[in-house]
Structure formats: C-alpha cells, structure tokens
Amino acid sequence: MKKQYLFLTLCFLLLLTGCETDNKKYYAEDFTAPVLTTPGAGTRLTLTETQQNDSLEIAWQAADYGFPASILYTVQMAKAGTYFENAVKIAETKDTRIRTDYATLNNSALIAGLVPETPADIEFRVIATINNHIQTLHSEPVDLLLTAYNVTVTYPILYVPGSYQGWNPAEPQTVIASPKANQIYEGYLWFTANTEFKLLGQPSWGELEWGSGGSGKLAPRGGNITVNNATAELYKLTADLNALTYSATPVTWSITGTATSGTPIQLNYDETTRQLQITTTLTEGQFVFQETGADNRTLGVYFGTQLMDNGTEIIIPASGRYTVTLNLSQYPYTYEVKES
C-alpha cells in the first residue's frame, strides 16, 4: 500500500510540473523596455515655419515581454527636468518608428511649454503597453536642444452645446481645451439660468458625445448635464475623459497688484463679445489676473498677449485710465490693455 501511495504522489508531482511548464509564468524581470535610437542624444534642432513640412524620424528598439504580443507604443515629449509630468503625446503606433512633421512637432513643443524662438532642452521617451494587466514599459529619455517658432497653437478641444447657446454643436466660442493634450479639458463659459449641456469631440452630433453619468460623472451618450444655476454666471468647466468626470464651478475674475493699489478690481462679463472687461483708473505699476471660486488661479504674461498660470506681471507704465480686457473664450487665454 505504501509503494502504491508513493507512486501516486510522484505522478501527482509530475503532473503539477507539466502544468507549470505548459503555463509559463512571466515576471517583470523578464521584460525588456524599448530603447530610443533616433534621434541621438544631444541633437540640436531649430524648427522654422518655412520648413514646417520637413519631418523628424523617431525610432526605437522593440520592447520584449518574453512572449508574442501586440504592443502599442506611445511617443511622448516633455521639457527636460519635469519627469514627464506634463508630457505631450506625439504619436501612437504598433511600429517601431514614426515620422512627425515640423509643424506638428512645433505645436507639441509649444504645448509642452517651450517659449518660441528660445532654445530649450526637451526629452523624448517611448512607452510600451499591451493591456491593463501587464506592466507598462518606459524607455530611458533622450535629450535634445530644440528651438520652436511662434505660431498659434492648436489644442485639442471639446465642443459644449447647450441651452445657454441654442444647442449649437459647431459654435467655436463655446469650447473647452486640453492645455496639456492629455484628455483633461478646461474652459470658461457664461451659463444662463438652469443651463443644460453636453460635450462633443466634433462640431456635430455623433459618436464622440458625452453626457451625464450621475453626480460629477460623464457617460458616453449620456443625458443632458444640468447645472441648476438660478442666475446667469461665468463658470469654469472641466472634463476628464480619462476618468470620465466633470465639474462646473461659478467664478469671478479680478485684476490686482501695485497698479490697483493692492485692491482687487472685478471684471465684468460682456455677453456680446464673450470677454471680461473693466475701464478703471490704474496707477503706475503692475497687475495680474486673479480667479476666485474654482482654483483661485493667477494668470500673468507668457508670451506676447498670451497668459499662463503664475506668469509675469502686466506693466502699467504711467497712471491713467485704462480698459483691461480678458479673453477666456479660447485657449491660450489672452488679454489687452488700452488707454481710455
């Protein structure tokens, strides 16, 4: 009986061994991340509008997961030293190389935060993914010195048709933008009382449509999103298509600084021009735009008349009466100051 028991035990162990062989387990240490090969580290690249149709090749060695797999590669760009916190997606492919024209590369560089006509260090990397259950692999970053040219940046946008604007899906001034091209959108809209709206990925009703999925949530083809506002107000609208969430918060905007003697002066919304404006007396000095209600963000000068969070103060050269205009209808937000 004992010999028979030992024989059965050995058979069971051999059966387990066979199963382990047939169903090989793969561990993270078996994986090999992609390796960027082109462009080389230290490459200097000056982009110009006259060469906007020229292109840059980005190539890499394939990732290896230790088993046959369909791998999706995402190419990203970011300012050096930011650890890709605000990375901009250049392209997605299942190949091991892409070509991006200078116009697209320049647009991505400006979205990443490069100042036009100013050389800056940027980094490229490639991310390899199979599905949500298997580890994502990142290549080591490659540094380049890149100079972008000044042009109006094209940001991804969502259209926001609703009762406040006649349910017009193609209205270009009722949109929200993704400043980091990361599927997270923001914008400022004047909502009339009891506004309802939806979000569209194109200027027409169709497949890319999001509505209410419950409190603060979005759902593809969901019902109307209701604001429940008793009076007309300016709202900051945010939408995260990664998490399928949204928020709508009433806000006000003011100018404040030494030019206002430290006292905030609130801007008024003009429903005709869809801009915020105030005509007031300012002293020699500086000011910034201050939001109250959502993020309490501060906007200052980024480049020309474009604004950015915590940007440079706007200079008032001499005391006098001025008209200050803040345009939040499109991103990047812009301003204008004129003597009155």
DRENBALUM-830094 format. One record per residue: x, y negated, z of N, C-alpha, C in turn. Coordinates in pm, whole numbers, padded with zeros to 5 digits, always signed. Atoms other than C-alpha are relative to their C-alpha. Layout:
REM DRENBALUM-830094
XYZXYZXYZ
...
//
This chain:
REM DRENBALUM-830094
+00084+00120+00000+00000+00000+00000+00087-00125+00000
-00088+00117-00008+00287-00237+00089+00063-00028-00135
-00061+00020+00132+00455-00178-00251-00101-00063-00097
+00103+00056+00087+00127-00250-00427-00024-00147+00030
+00021+00138-00041+00087-00571-00227+00113-00089-00053
-00114+00077+00050+00439-00687-00318-00007-00018-00151
+00011+00008+00145+00377-00607-00683-00103-00106-00042
+00104+00098+00033+00055-00813-00689+00047-00143+00029
-00053+00133-00035+00232-01104-00515+00096-00050-00107
-00095+00039+00105+00513-01103-00775-00073-00039-00128
+00079+00033+00121+00257-01101-01058-00064-00138+00014
+00065+00130-00022+00078-01398-00899+00100-00114-00014
-00104+00102+00010+00405-01595-00868+00043-00021-00144
-00037+00012+00141+00496-01519-01230-00109-00075-00076
+00112+00069+00065+00150-01639-01335+00005-00149+00027
-00013+00142-00036+00200-01968-01147+00113-00065-00077
-00115+00053+00073+00542-02014-01308-00036-00026-00145
+00041+00018+00138+00392-01963-01652-00089-00119-00018
+00090+00115+00010+00123-02220-01583+00078-00130+00009
-00079+00122-00015+00382-02474-01471+00075-00030-00128
-00074+00019+00124+00577-02416-01794-00093-00050-00110
+00092+00037+00107+00271-02445-02018-00057-00141+00020
+00055+00132-00030+00151-02762-01841+00109-00087+00062
-00115+00074-00049+00477-02950-01809-00042-00136+00054
+00028+00130-00059+00459-03250-01576+00108-00099-00041
-00093+00104+00040+00619-03573-01687+00005-00106+00108
-00020+00097-00106+00761-03817-01439+00064-00126-00057
-00049+00129+00049+00861-04183-01469+00147+00004-00036
-00144-00005+00030+01230-04092-01462+00029+00063-00135
-00018-00058+00133+01176-03904-01789-00022-00103-00111
+00038+00100+00100+01063-04225-01965+00119-00089-00035
-00103+00094+00047+01290-04449-02174-00068-00123-00057
+00063+00124+00044+01188-04814-02220+00049-00040-00138
-00047+00052+00129+01207-04984-02561+00119-00093+00021
-00119+00086-00007+01527-05177-02637-00002-00097-00118
-00001+00101+00106+01523-05504-02832+00136+00000-00071
-00125+00001+00077+01782-05503-03111+00015-00125-00086
+00000+00120+00084+01683-05807-03322-00113-00092+00047
-00127+00071+00019+01726-06099-03274+00099+00030+00113
-00102-00025-00100+02053-06073-03087+00000-00107+00109
-00009+00095-00111+02111-06238-02751+00087-00118-00039
-00076+00121+00029+02232-06597-02781-00029-00061-00135
+00037+00057+00130+02073-06657-03122-00051-00142+00017
+00049+00138+00000+02014-07028-03193-00093-00017-00118
+00101+00011+00106+01702-07108-03390-00069-00136+00011
+00067+00129+00007+01576-07453-03493-00115+00011-00100
+00118-00009+00085+01222-07450-03630-00032-00137-00057
+00041+00125+00064+01110-07715-03878-00129+00024-00078
+00127-00013+00069+00775-07784-04038+00019+00033-00147
-00025-00029+00141+00927-07769-04387+00033+00148-00022
-00032-00143+00011+01033-07408-04314-00105+00086+00069
+00100-00071-00080+00707-07304-04149-00038+00136-00057
+00033-00130+00060+00661-07016-04395+00115+00099+00008
-00108-00093-00025+01004-06869-04318-00039+00089+00119
+00040-00092-00106+00998-06581-04071+00118+00054+00078
-00098-00063-00088+01184-06418-03786-00039+00146+00020
+00025-00141-00027+01218-06041-03756+00033+00030+00146
-00023-00049-00135+01184-05889-03410-00011+00152-00007
-00004-00145+00014+01285-05522-03390+00051+00062+00131
-00039-00066-00124+01342-05265-03114+00007+00151-00020
-00004-00146-00003+01428-04904-03043-00127+00049+00071
+00127-00050-00052+01118-04698-02971+00012+00045+00145
+00009-00057-00135+01014-04609-02619-00013+00153-00013
+00009-00146+00000+01032-04240-02526-00064+00045+00131
+00070-00049-00118+00780-04087-02289+00025+00149+00025
-00031-00141-00018+00917-03736-02330-00100+00094-00063
+00100-00082+00068+00617-03618-02528-00057-00083-00114
+00056+00076+00112+00449-03713-02858-00115-00089+00047
+00104+00093-00046+00232-04021-02806-00015-00113-00100
+00026+00119+00080+00071-04309-02991+00025-00122+00089
-00043+00108-00088+00248-04609-02839-00037-00135-00061
+00030+00137+00043+00120-04968-02863+00106-00092+00059
-00104+00094-00044+00392-05234-02848-00055-00142-00003
+00037+00141-00009+00328-05592-02736+00127-00082+00012
-00118+00088-00002+00589-05859-02814-00040-00129+00072
+00029+00119-00079+00600-06147-02563+00116-00099-00004
-00097+00107-00010+00778-06482-02538-00029-00079+00128
+00018+00084-00118+00837-06695-02228+00122-00090+00017
-00114+00084-00035+01054-06980-02106+00094+00080+00089
-00099-00072-00079+01377-06843-01959-00015-00036+00148
+00005+00024-00144+01373-06802-01582-00138+00001+00060
+00137-00001-00052+00994-06776-01550-00049+00142+00028
+00034-00140-00024+00995-06395-01524-00129+00041-00073
+00114-00030+00087+00728-06388-01797-00134-00021+00071
+00123+00027-00073+00470-06523-01553-00106-00061-00092
+00092+00063+00096+00317-06733-01831+00035+00043-00141
-00043-00053+00130+00417-06508-02120-00108-00021-00106
+00089+00015+00115+00265-06569-02464+00017+00121-00090
-00006-00117+00088+00177-06270-02681+00026-00043-00143
-00034+00029+00139+00342-06287-03023-00076+00093-00095
+00064-00097+00089+00200-05968-03173-00019+00132+00073
+00016-00140-00043+00078-05611-03113+00016+00088-00122
-00024-00090+00113+00182-05320-03331+00031+00140+00052
-00044-00135-00033+00242-04946-03333+00130+00033-00073
-00130-00012+00067+00553-05001-03544+00109-00039+00098
-00111+00042-00086+00898-05084-03404+00065-00128-00053
-00049+00129+00048+00935-05420-03578-00118-00083-00045
+00101+00092+00053+00733-05726-03668+00073-00115-00067
-00050+00126+00052+00783-06044-03867-00102-00107+00036
+00087+00110-00034+00642-06371-03740+00048-00125-00070
-00042+00120+00072+00641-06687-03950+00030-00112+00100
-00046+00107-00088+00794-07003-03806-00118-00082+00054
+00115+00076-00047+00454-07176-03783-00063+00068+00122
+00057-00075-00112+00318-06901-03556+00096+00000+00118
-00100+00000-00106+00643-06884-03359+00005-00136+00068
-00003+00135-00056+00642-07261-03313-00122-00024+00089
+00122+00015-00078+00282-07256-03192+00012+00074+00133
-00019-00079-00121+00367-06982-02942+00099-00066+00094
-00101+00067-00083+00673-07173-02821-00060-00120+00073
+00064+00116-00064+00464-07484-02752-00099+00045+00107
+00090-00054-00101+00203-07277-02569+00081+00046+00122
-00085-00047-00110+00488-07129-02361+00056-00115+00082
-00043+00116-00079+00574-07483-02250+00123-00071-00050
-00116+00071+00053+00863-07590-02472-00038-00141-00041
+00020+00139+00042+00893-07965-02529+00049-00013-00143
-00042+00012+00140+00902-08044-02904+00131-00076-00015
-00127+00063+00037+01237-08143-03056+00106+00008+00110
-00095-00015-00111+01418-08029-02740+00045+00145+00009
-00046-00139-00011+01639-07715-02739-00030+00056+00139
+00033-00063-00129+01531-07472-02468+00027+00150-00008
-00023-00144-00008+01618-07120-02355-00134+00072+00012
+00120-00084-00008+01344-06866-02421+00043+00145+00005
-00026-00143-00007+01318-06492-02372-00108+00076-00076
+00092-00094+00062+01160-06216-02577+00008+00132+00076
-00001-00138-00049+01059-05874-02450-00108+00079-00071
+00100-00090+00059+00860-05573-02572-00056+00089+00110
+00067-00085-00097+00605-05383-02365-00060+00119-00074
+00053-00123+00059+00513-05021-02444-00112+00054+00089
+00112-00057-00075+00174-04880-02339-00063+00114-00079
+00076-00110+00061-00019-04559-02404-00145-00008+00044
+00134+00017-00057-00318-04584-02171+00015-00045+00145
-00003+00052-00137-00412-04698-01821+00052+00100+00102
-00042-00104-00095-00300-04369-01666+00150+00029-00007
-00144-00026+00017+00061-04374-01788+00076-00131+00012
-00077+00121-00031+00329-04619-01683+00030-00085-00123
-00040+00096+00103+00384-04932-01891+00151-00022+00009
-00146+00017+00004+00746-04975-02002+00036-00135-00060
-00044+00133+00046+00922-05312-02045+00145+00006-00045
-00140+00012+00043+01234-05379-02246+00070-00105+00086
-00076+00110-00059+01512-05591-02099-00019-00123-00088
+00019+00121+00082+01461-05953-02210+00125-00038-00077
-00108+00053+00082+01673-06110-02483-00016-00152-00007
+00004+00147-00004+01762-06481-02457+00034-00061-00135
-00029+00080+00120+01751-06728-02748-00005-00147+00038
+00012+00145-00014+01803-07103-02775-00086-00047-00117
+00096+00034+00104+01502-07236-02964-00040-00146+00009
+00051+00138+00009+01400-07584-03080-00129+00002-00080
+00130+00004+00068+01032-07631-03165-00024-00139-00057
+00036+00130+00056+00886-07908-03378-00138-00043+00051
+00124+00055-00053+00597-08135-03281-00113+00020-00099
+00117-00024+00083+00260-08029-03417-00118+00024+00094
+00117-00030-00081-00095-07996-03290-00008+00150+00024
-00001-00142-00035-00107-07666-03105-00139+00060-00019
+00125-00074+00013-00373-07411-03189-00011+00100+00115
+00022-00089-00113-00503-07245-02873-00120+00090-00028
+00121-00083+00010-00744-06950-02858-00116-00071+00071
+00115+00068-00060-01093-07084-02785-00121+00091+00006
+00133-00060-00004-01439-06968-02686-00102-00112-00023
+00109+00095+00021-01748-07148-02811-00104+00020+00111
+00093-00006-00114-02007-07234-02544-00135-00061-00040
+00133+00051+00033-02353-07275-02699-00094+00011+00119
+00092-00005-00111-02630-07356-02456-00111-00103-00012
+00112+00093+00001-02939-07554-02370+00046-00145+00007
-00051+00135-00016-02723-07858-02292+00043-00063-00133
-00043+00054+00129-02620-07893-02660-00078+00056-00117
+00087-00047+00107-02906-07739-02856+00029+00139-00050
-00034-00138+00037-02771-07382-02865+00070+00007-00135
-00075+00004+00125-02534-07471-03149+00131+00075+00016
-00121-00080-00022-02267-07197-03170+00125-00056-00067
-00114+00051+00076-02044-07394-03409+00046-00138+00046
-00037+00134-00046-02018-07719-03208+00147+00000+00049
-00143-00006-00031-01639-07790-03197+00039-00072+00129
-00035+00073-00121-01655-08016-02890-00056+00064+00126
+00046-00073-00118-01826-07767-02660+00068+00138+00000
-00082-00122-00001-01546-07511-02636+00087-00001+00125
-00102-00011-00104-01307-07385-02371+00118+00074-00060
-00123-00050+00061-00946-07291-02444+00079+00086+00098
-00091-00081-00081-00688-07042-02321+00140-00062-00008
-00128+00071+00008-00383-07259-02239+00122+00091-00008
-00113-00092+00001-00159-06956-02192-00022+00116-00098
+00032-00105+00098-00320-06746-02469-00002+00138+00067
+00001-00123-00079-00386-06478-02206-00140+00050+00033
+00139-00041-00019-00764-06430-02232-00066-00066+00121
+00059+00078-00108-00822-06675-01945-00024-00141-00053
+00041+00123+00067-01013-06982-02064-00046-00103+00102
+00048+00109-00085-01092-07323-01914-00045-00117-00086
+00042+00120+00071-01264-07643-02014-00099-00078+00085
+00091+00089-00073-01483-07933-01900-00117-00035-00091
+00121+00019+00080-01841-07961-02022-00105-00077+00081
+00107+00078-00062-02128-08202-01949-00129+00080-00009
+00120-00082-00004-02418-07981-01842-00120-00084+00043
+00125+00064-00039-02767-08130-01843-00070+00088+00104
+00068-00072-00107-03012-08023-01572-00045+00139-00045
+00045-00139+00023-03083-07647-01549+00059+00059-00128
-00068-00050+00120-02828-07559-01816+00009+00153+00000
-00027-00140+00027-02810-07210-01962+00094+00007-00120
-00096-00008+00110-02530-07095-02193+00049+00143-00017
-00071-00125+00025-02336-06807-02346+00140-00033-00052
-00136+00015+00053-01977-06754-02462+00014+00081-00128
-00020-00066+00129-01877-06668-02819+00146-00004-00040
-00137-00005+00052-01549-06560-02973+00011-00050-00142
+00002+00054+00135-01652-06709-03309-00111-00104-00006
+00100+00108+00006-01859-07011-03420-00134+00045-00056
+00129-00053+00047-02166-06796-03483-00041+00112+00095
+00046-00112-00080-02382-06542-03305+00048+00129-00065
-00053-00122+00058-02231-06199-03345+00058+00093+00103
-00054-00108-00083-02019-05923-03200+00067-00053+00126
-00074+00053-00115-01794-06133-02973-00089-00097+00077
+00098+00079-00073-02063-06255-02735-00006+00050+00144
+00006-00036-00142-02065-06263-02354-00107-00083+00070
+00101+00067-00080-02346-06347-02116+00011+00043+00144
-00002-00030-00143-02440-06291-01755+00004+00150+00027
-00007-00138-00047-02339-05965-01591-00027+00008+00149
+00022+00009-00144-02455-06068-01245+00076-00118+00056
-00061+00115-00066-02321-06318-00995+00149-00013-00033
-00140+00026+00032-01996-06460-01139+00062+00098-00096
-00056-00103+00089-01958-06171-01382-00052-00019-00143
+00037+00004+00142-01964-06153-01762-00029+00140-00049
+00031-00128+00063-02114-05878-01974-00013-00021-00150
+00020+00010+00144-02087-05822-02349-00149+00006-00032
+00140+00008+00039-02423-05922-02499-00094-00016+00120
+00082+00021-00118-02547-06014-02151-00100-00112-00020
+00100+00104+00007-02833-06252-02077+00060-00138+00015
-00048+00137-00015-02810-06630-02052+00062-00021+00138
-00061+00040-00126-02576-06765-01785-00069-00127+00047
+00076+00112-00053-02772-07005-01563+00083-00076+00102
-00079+00083-00092-02605-07297-01384-00082-00045+00120
+00090+00045-00108-02907-07405-01174+00040-00137+00056
-00036+00135-00043-02790-07768-01162-00122-00091-00008
+00119+00086-00007-03055-08019-01055+00013-00124-00086
-00024+00121+00081-02895-08313-01238+00114+00025-00097
-00110-00010+00098-02658-08366-01531+00131-00033+00069
-00131+00021-00060-02295-08337-01425+00108+00059-00089
-00116-00058+00066-01947-08266-01555+00042+00125+00077
-00038-00127-00062-01849-07904-01490+00133+00050-00054
-00115-00078+00047-01524-07715-01504-00047+00144-00017
+00041-00137+00030-01597-07382-01673+00125+00084-00023
-00109-00095+00022-01352-07091-01650-00060+00136-00035
+00044-00134+00038-01386-06747-01808+00123+00089-00015
-00109-00096+00007-01155-06449-01762-00053+00125-00071
+00048-00115+00077-01216-06192-02036+00073+00129+00037
-00067-00121-00050-00967-05953-01873-00082+00061+00113
+00077-00047-00116-01166-05930-01550-00150-00010-00021
+00141+00025+00030-01499-06029-01713-00067-00076+00115
+00055+00087-00103-01562-06307-01461-00005-00143-00053
+00007+00140+00038-01655-06675-01485-00031-00083+00124
+00043+00093-00104-01705-06983-01268-00036-00132-00066
+00042+00132+00048-01879-07318-01322-00012-00090+00122
-00010+00084-00119-01795-07596-01075-00013-00146-00037
+00010+00144+00029-01908-07963-01075+00126-00074+00047
-00123+00073-00031-01613-08205-01080-00017-00148-00031
-00016+00141+00038-01526-08574-01092+00148-00023-00028
-00138+00038+00031-01212-08742-01227+00023-00145+00037
-00040+00135-00039-01030-09049-01098+00141-00028-00049
-00139+00037+00016-00711-09242-01163+00049-00051+00135
-00053+00041-00129-00486-09302-00865+00151-00014-00007
-00144+00025-00003-00138-09436-00796+00029-00142+00042
-00036+00137-00038+00051-09757-00736-00075-00103-00084
+00073+00094+00086-00134-09916-01030-00143-00022+00049
+00134+00018-00059-00462-09867-00838+00011-00039+00147
-00027+00035-00140-00303-09981-00509-00032+00116+00094
+00021-00119-00082-00340-09623-00387-00144+00038+00019
+00143-00030-00013-00719-09629-00413-00050+00070-00126
+00052-00068+00120-00877-09371-00646-00113-00079-00064
+00107+00067+00075-01094-09526-00920-00064+00107-00088
+00068-00109+00070-01354-09283-01053-00033-00038-00144
+00033+00017+00140-01400-09241-01429-00146+00038-00025
+00140-00027+00036-01746-09238-01589-00006+00080-00129
+00014-00082+00119-01860-08983-01845-00090-00068-00102
+00078+00056+00110-01981-09115-02182-00055+00115-00084
+00060-00113+00070-02227-08867-02333+00011-00011-00151
-00012+00019+00146-02186-09018-02681+00137+00043-00049
-00137-00033+00042-01808-08991-02707+00051+00128+00064
-00042-00118-00077-01785-08696-02463+00138-00020+00060
-00126+00034-00066-01499-08871-02289-00028-00070+00132
+00007+00072-00126-01433-09011-01942+00071-00133-00016
-00056+00133+00025-01362-09382-01925-00028-00094+00118
+00021+00109-00095-01322-09684-01695+00073-00124-00049
-00066+00128+00025-01247-10051-01757+00015-00068+00136
-00026+00049-00135-01083-10197-01448+00130-00079+00004
-00124+00075-00019-00806-10420-01317+00105+00090+00064
-00112-00079-00052-00473-10245-01264+00119-00091+00023
-00122+00075-00027-00152-10376-01115+00119+00069-00065
-00121-00061+00053+00198-10317-01246+00036+00122+00085
-00030-00122-00076+00284-09961-01151-00029+00124-00081
+00021-00130+00064+00188-09602-01228-00130+00061+00049
+00115-00078-00048-00108-09366-01208-00001+00137-00065
+00026-00133+00057-00214-09007-01271-00151+00022+00004
+00141-00039-00003-00550-08842-01334-00018+00108+00108
+00024-00092-00111-00695-08660-01033-00141+00060-00008
+00129-00069+00000-00971-08398-01042-00042+00029+00144
+00055-00036-00131-01196-08342-00742-00118+00094-00021
+00114-00091+00006-01428-08046-00698+00035+00143-00032
-00036-00137+00038-01262-07742-00859+00139+00033+00056
-00137-00030-00043-00882-07714-00835+00070-00120+00060
-00065+00124-00044-00814-08076-00734+00135-00018-00070
-00123+00005+00078-00556-08071-01011+00037-00144-00033
-00052+00130+00039-00338-08366-01111+00058+00011-00140
-00051+00001+00137-00272-08444-01478+00088-00122-00022
-00090+00107+00039+00024-08651-01597+00049+00024-00141
-00046-00006+00139+00207-08706-01925+00091+00121-00023
-00085-00111+00044+00357-08405-02102+00082-00043-00121
-00069+00042+00122+00441-08536-02450-00094-00091-00075
+00086+00096+00070+00308-08843-02628-00119-00037+00086
+00122+00027-00078-00054-08879-02515-00056+00130+00059
+00047-00127-00055-00084-08512-02412+00028+00005+00150
-00010-00010-00145-00136-08429-02046+00028+00143+00043
-00023-00131-00058-00027-08140-01828-00009-00010+00151
+00005-00003-00146-00060-08034-01466+00131-00052+00057
-00116+00057-00069+00174-08238-01246+00101-00061-00096
-00088+00066+00096+00314-08423-01548+00047-00136+00050
-00057+00130-00035+00487-08762-01549-00108-00107+00017
+00096+00109-00021+00306-09072-01417-00012-00088-00124
+00026+00092+00111+00149-09309-01671+00033-00142+00046
-00053+00131-00040+00313-09653-01666-00095-00112-00042
+00068+00126+00029+00122-09982-01645+00106-00111+00011
-00115+00092+00000+00383-10244-01746-00026-00134+00068
+00031+00132-00058+00200-10554-01618-00143+00002+00051
+00135+00008-00056-00103-10637-01407-00097-00057-00103
+00100+00048+00095-00422-10692-01605-00120+00092-00002
+00122-00080+00013-00750-10548-01715+00021+00103-00111
-00028-00108+00093-00732-10212-01889-00121+00092-00012
+00096-00108+00020-00961-09949-02039+00077+00131-00007
-00068-00129-00008-00847-09598-01948-00098+00108-00045
+00086-00105+00055-00988-09301-02143+00067+00136+00019
-00046-00138-00018-00952-08932-02059-00085+00090-00088
+00071-00087+00093-01044-08681-02332+00021+00146+00042
-00006-00139-00045-01124-08335-02194-00077+00094-00093
+00082-00081+00090-01323-08210-02495+00079+00107-00073
-00086-00100+00063-01026-08020-02638+00129+00012+00078
-00130-00022-00062-00704-07870-02507+00109-00007-00108
-00039+00065-00125-00443-08011-02466-00079-00128+00025
+00071+00120-00037-00618-08289-02277+00088-00122-00031
-00074+00120+00039-00520-08641-02387-00059-00123+00068
+00046+00124-00063-00551-08999-02266+00033-00119-00089
-00030+00124+00070-00545-09357-02390-00015-00115+00102
+00006+00120-00084-00475-09690-02212+00010-00120-00092
+00000+00123+00083-00567-10021-02377-00029-00121+00089
+00034+00124-00069-00562-10378-02253-00138-00048-00043
+00137+00045+00031-00913-10523-02233-00010-00152+00009
//
